[in-house]
Amino acid sequence: MTSPTYDVVAIGNAIVDILAQAEDSFIEEIGVAKGSMQLMFSPEEADALYAKMGPGREVSGGSASNTVAGLAALGSKAAFIGQVADDQLGAVFAHDLRAAGVHFDTEVRPGQPTTARCLIFVTPDGQRTMNTFLGASQFLPASALDEQLIASGAILYLEGYLWDPEEPRAAMRKAIEIARANGRKVAFTLSDVFCISRHGDDFRKLIADGLIDILFANENELLALCGKDDFEAAVQHVHGQVPVLVVTRSEQGAMALVGDERVEVPAEPIAKLVDTTGAGDSFAAGFLHGQAQGRSVKDSLRLGALCAAEIIQHYGARAEVDLKALAAEKLG
């Protein structure tokens, strides 16, 4: 087995986020569950909702994409595989990710549909409600995978959001095979309770079959995955099925189970909660960077908490401070 070239190679939705502030009454008006992610199934539906948005800002997003951008900002070597269309939003996405220091060279997809976009409404309490048109991202074929790139990553990181469409699901299954055949680890984030409601059986089988080395979840996602109401019961249910279980618990901090070792850290204090978009993605970046650097589980969790705290104090899912400097200041 050759030494890895990249710390993390991620596969995910290539999405451009459009963020705008909104009142709770607006979330009720458009009939979506606050704090969740809903799918839109046509560009017309996306256009109609976009027309109702207040002033917004565009920034490259997507769960796994946010994570690798965070990893690069921390100093890790990261690469991304995802599908964009040959359009303006696709060019914006590619430029932003490459400018962040992430290797990205998936070929663009000609024609329709357009590059994916996520309309994000941020309420006064900082909660984000996401409405996603998957567009071109849902047509990532297995043939677009760079097998050599996947084999060159120490960790393959996959997002549950991309499990919805058939083509990317097949691509991710193939990527898991490539990674494991080359002795690499596979990390998976459950992404959202609604993803689990649609694909929980698939996720549970991946875990039961021993295909996941590192599992990321928040508390609600873990409970949904296990079909339990008690957090500790859910932890014990998954413990033993994955070598590393990482669970975020909002203001209650985060925990990790690595073998028989259980480590917990408090949430990092913040001045003001502004926007929770990308908090889990940034946490995963911090934890994975810590592990790539050979840090302890506790330090990796603290690094994740630091990154998440930075993200939720401003709009958008990409860091606005020097994460490398922040990590050095807080952790040395």
Buried (B, 14 or more C-beta within 10 A) or exposed (E): EEEBBBBBBBBBBBBBBBBBBBEBEBBEEBEBEBBBBBBBEEBEEBEEBBEEBEEBEBBBBBBBBBBBBBBBBBBBBBBBBBBBBBBEBBBBBBEBBBEBBBBBEBEBBEEEBBBBBBBBBBBEEBBBBBBBBBBBBBBBEBEBBBBEBBBBBBBBBBBBBBBBBEBBBEBBBBBBBBBBEBEBBBBBBBBBBBBBEBBBEBBBEBBEEEBBBBBBBBBBBBBBBBEBEEBEEBBEBBEEBBBBBBBBBBEEBBBBBBEEEEBBBEBBEBEEBBBBBBBBBBBBBBBBBBBBBEBEBBBBBBBBBBBBBBBBBBBBBBBEEEBBEBBEEBBE
